Amino acid sequence: ILGCFWLFSGVIWVYFPPRCPRPSEAIFGLLRELGGRGRQLPLPHALQVLGARGFTPGQVRAALAEYQALDVLQVNHNHITFV
């Protein structure tokens, strides 16, 4: 992405690297990948994969709560269900 800044004497072009996703966005993307075409994903497997990818339990809890509040996911003790 290029940004443009106007100066008194002309224009300076500056490169802005693409924005990194928020942890919750990255977690949701991984859950979608893990779920494939199915609507449900085993919760223990999802937690194991997310932990292996370096996400902390706090980040995972926050992401699951965020997407449950948006009615995108439902989480129980056994499964994550995509709504």
PyMOL commands that set and color helices and strands:
alter all, ss='L'
color gray80, all
select helices_A, chain A and resi 23-35+43-52+57-69
alter helices_A, ss='H'
color red, helices_A
select strands_A, chain A and resi 2-7+10-15+40-42+73-75+79-82
alter strands_A, ss='S'
color yellow, strands_A
deselect
rebuild
show_as cartoon
